[in-house]
Amino acid sequence: MPIWDPLVPVERAIQRSLARLPPGISHWLGYRAKPQPTPPTWLVCVWGFIGAFCGLSCILAIFGHTEYFTRRAVPPIIASFGASAILCYNAIDAPLAQPRSLIFGHFFSGLTGVIVATIFQFDLEKNPYPDLQWLAAALATAIALVVMHLTKTTHPPAGATALMPCVDQHIWALRWYFLPVLLLSSAVVLGTALVTMNVQRQYPKFWVAQIPPPPPKETKEPEKVVKDESDVGSPHDTLRDLERGPA
């Protein structure tokens, strides 16, 4: 059973709100009145391919072909979102692939990476390989791991997000602008997952917290009825019968 999450009441409220919406809306937000059967492998592969292709294409189109972002030298895509695509379009039942982990995992990790790189005062444009780069990159990812665990937002691809400001000069050049880029990229992945994964599958399984299952009902074992010795015969009677032999 998952550890109790203080956001479970919030998740219950979200699910109640989704249940009140028309089915044509709540369906695309991941709400199902009944548990869904496990889809066949071919269905997972088909919709996983479509979801990953559409999601990553949208990110590349936004950052690679929009003047607002190209003027600011924003990379066409943050590489760690390629790994997020595997989770959010394939392993969609995993808690690590749900919206809370996707959005806040990347955000907290990116924030950690920028802070660590700022403390070390790297100038990756002049010196792409500073002496303490190994320390900063490892420290950023290690701290991000702790932050994600404490906030219950663990998202494995975000480990790469944390070290990027320390090792990639294009990411470091964004400075704090790296954070809104992460939020927009996460929103695009989430939006395309809602559209593609809810055609024949279900995403998300939860929005902010996993609701623990109800405790199993206690079943009383039927009491064993023990007959009195007088009804079944005593050991002494059995011994006398053996001594007497067959009639």
N, C-alpha and C positions, 0 to 999 in steps of 0.2 A: 504494500500500500504506500502511495507517495507521502512524503512528509507534509504535514499541514502547512498550507500557504495562506497568509493573511488576506490574500486577494480572492480566496475562494468565494466569499459572499458576493464580491463584485461580479465574479463569473456567473454565479447563480442568477443575479439580477440581469446580466446580459442575456443569458439563455431564456429567462422569462420574457424579456422584451422581444427577443427574436421569435418566440413562439406566438406572440400577438400579431406579428407582421403577416401580411399575405404570403402564402407559400411561394409565389413567384418572386418574392424579394428575399425571404428568409433562406430559401434553398441556396441562393448564390452567396449567402454569408455563412454557409456551413451548417445551418441548423437542420437536424433531422429528428422527427418525432420518434423513430424507432432505430435501433442499431442496424447498420448496413452490413450485408454479407461481404466476405473477402473477395475482391475482384480477381479475375484470372490474370495470369502473368502477361498475356498479350495485351490486355487492356491497360495495365500499368505502364507497359513499354510505349504504347501508342500515345497515351495522353502525357506521359513523361517527356517524350520527344517533342510533342507539340508545345507543351508548357515551357520547356527549357529554351526552345527555339524562339518562341514569341517573347518571353521575358527578357532574354539577353539581347535580342534584336531591338526591343524597345529602348533598353538602356543605351545601347550603342548609337541608336538614332538620335536620342535626346542629347547626349553629351558630345557626340561626334559631328552632328550636323545642325546644331543650334548655335547661332552667333553669340548668344549671351554666354554660353559656356566655352566656346572655342576662343573667344577673346581673352578669357581668363586662364587659358591653357589647362583646362580640366581634362584629364585623361579620358579617352572614349569609354572606359569601363574600369572599375576597381576590381582587380583580379580575383579578390576573395569572393566576389559574387558569383563567379563560375562554380565555386564549391557550394555556395548557398543554393544554386539551382538544383544540384543533386539532391539536397535535402527537401526543398520546398516543392519540387515537381516529381519526386520519386518516393522518398521515404516520408510521405506526408503524415503518417500516423505517429511518427516519433515526436516526443515532447520538444526536442531540440529544433524542430522545424516549424513550430507554431509562431504566430505573429509576435508575441511578447519577446521571445528569444531572438527572432530574426531582426526586429527593429532595434531593440535596446542592446542586444549583444553587439551588433556592429557599432552602435553609437557609443556605448561605454568603452569599447575597445579602441575606437578611433580617438576618443577623448584622451584615453590613457596614453596612446602613442604620441599624440601631439604634445601633451604635457611633458612626457619623458624627453622627447627630442628637443623641446624648448629648454628644459633644464640643462641638457648637455650642450646647448648652443651650437649645434652642428651647422655648417655651411656646406651643404652637399653639392652646391653648384660649383664651388671652387675646389672642394676636396671630397669626391664621392666616396672615399674610403677612409674616414677618420679613424684614429687609433682606438677609440673607445666605442666604435660602432657596435661591436659584438656585445658589449655590456648593455648598451642602451636598448638594442633590439630584443635581447633575451629578457631584460628587465621589464620592458613594456608588455611583452606577451605574458610573462609570469604574473604581473600585477593584474592584467586584464582577466586572466583565468580566475584569480581570487575575487575580483569585482563581480564577474558574471556569476560565480558560484553563490556569493552572498546575496545577490539580487535575484537569483533564480532566473537568469537570462542566458544561460550557457548556450552558445551557438558556435560549434567548432570552427567554421570558416572565419569567424571574427578574430581568431588568434592571429591570422595573417593580416587582418586589418590593423591590429595593434602595432605590428612591427614595421608596417609600410612607411610611416613618417620617418623612421630611423634609417631606412635602407634605400628608399626610392626618392631621388631628387625631385621628380615631378610631383609626387605626393607632398613632400616637404615644402615645396614652393607654394602650395595652397594654404599652408598654415591652418588657421581656424576655419577657413572656408571648406576644409575637408569634411567637416561635420555635416553641414547641410547637403553636401554631395552624397554622403552616406545615407542620410534620411530619405532623400529623393530616390536613390537606388533601391533602398529597402521597400519603399512604397510601391515602386514599379514591380518588383518581384512579387510583393503581396497581392497587388491588383491583378496581375496576370494569373497568379495561382488561383485566386477566387473565381476567375472566369473559366479557366481551362480545367481545373481539378474538380469543379462542381458539376460538370456535365454528366459524368458517370461515376464519379468518386465523391469524397467528402473532404473539404478543407475549409477552415481549420477544424481540428477536433475540439479545441478550446481557444479562447481569445487571450485571456490574461492568467488563468490558473487552471490546473487540472482538478476537476471535482473528484474527490475520492469515492470509491464505490461504497454502498451501504454495507454495514457489518452483516455477516451471515446470521440468519435466524438460528437460535438454539433449538435443537430438536431433542425431546426427551426420549431416551431409550425405553422400550417397553419392559416393565418389570418381569423378571423371571419368576414363574410360579413353581415353588418347590412343594412337592407333595409330602404329606406326613409319612413317616416310616411305616405306620400301621397300614397304609394303603398299598405300599409297594413291597412290603415284606422286610423283615429285619435280617441282618447277617446270620443270626442264630438259626432262623428258620431255614435259610439256604444251606447251612452246614448240616442240619438234621436231614434235609432232603437228600444231600449227597451221601450221607452215611446209610440212609435207608435203601438207596438204590432205586432202580426202576420198579414200578408197581407191577 
